[in-house]
Amino acid sequence: MDKDKLELEIIVGQKATSAYNGFIKDFIEQRRVILFEAFQNLGVSKQDELIEVKRMLYTLEALDTDIKSIMDTGKMASETLNKEEN
């Protein structure tokens, strides 16, 4: 793989890791708790609200997964660059 592209992936991964560990991780955890509490407090008859809570949770999980994917890509790029240099 192109060295410049690997270096860019490393930088993006480092920025994602920094943002995730500095703010996003706690934000996502807090929102999971809020959504779980909302789910528990909703009655079975409130299907529209339950669907909305599920949609929000799905979106939150997708965001978490995407950010972790960017972080992992940066780590793999770093490993690849290290192997190529040795």
Residue pairs with C-beta under 8 A, 6 or more apart in sequence:
1 77
1 80
3 81
3 84
5 77
6 77
6 78
6 80
6 81
6 84
7 77
7 81
9 73
9 74
9 76
9 77
10 74
10 77
10 78
10 81
11 74
12 70
12 73
12 74
13 70
13 71
13 72
13 73
13 74
13 75
13 77
13 78
14 74
16 67
16 70
16 71
16 74
17 71
17 74
19 67
20 67
20 68
20 71
24 64
24 67
28 60
28 63
28 64
31 56
31 60
32 57
32 60
35 53
35 56
35 57
35 60
38 49
38 53
39 50
39 53
39 54
39 57
42 49
42 50
42 53
44 50
